[in-house]
Amino acid sequence: EYVPISAKAGYRSGFTDLEYIVSLPKFNMPTLPKHGTFRTFPISGDSMLPVPDKSQVTGRYVENWKDIKPDTFCILVLDGIDDFVFKQVTVQKDGSFLLKSLNKLYQPYTVSAGEVLEIWQFYVLHSKELPAQTTDIEELKSLILDIKKQLPTLR
């Protein structure tokens, strides 16, 4: 199934409704495995740069979240927001999830297991753009930001 932008806002309230899921557009990708449930989601924003804004991410449904390896890329459907997030996910010992962005300007954050409605493990990225190559200036900026974060600890 494909979750188009127009269905993005209603996905959280409709993902358990069989009629809603059946109404989602279907497409075939010959490279997908025969086993498993796959769904494609539109992502937006710059938190996962260099993954371009407005890319499409296909994920495989995760039945047992305890099987997720640290820093696995996943799409999470969260309770309380009308959206889903694409992040690097690590399951914490207390059962919560640490979510990290690729863009260093965004701080990692934690969500409880009760806030997670669905998890889809990254399978393939579809984009009309190639990921931007980081420049020396961007790498230098990232290094300076990391040093600034560590300064209070060093003092």
Secondary structure, 3 states (H helix, E strand, C coil): CECCHHHHCCHHHHCCCHHHHHHCCCCCCCCCCCCCCEEEEECCCCCCCCCCCCCEEEEEECCCHHHCCCCEEEEEEECCCCCEEEEEEEECCCCCEEEECCCCCCCCEEECHHHEEEEEEEEEEECCCCCCCCCHHHHHHHHHHHHHHHHHHHC
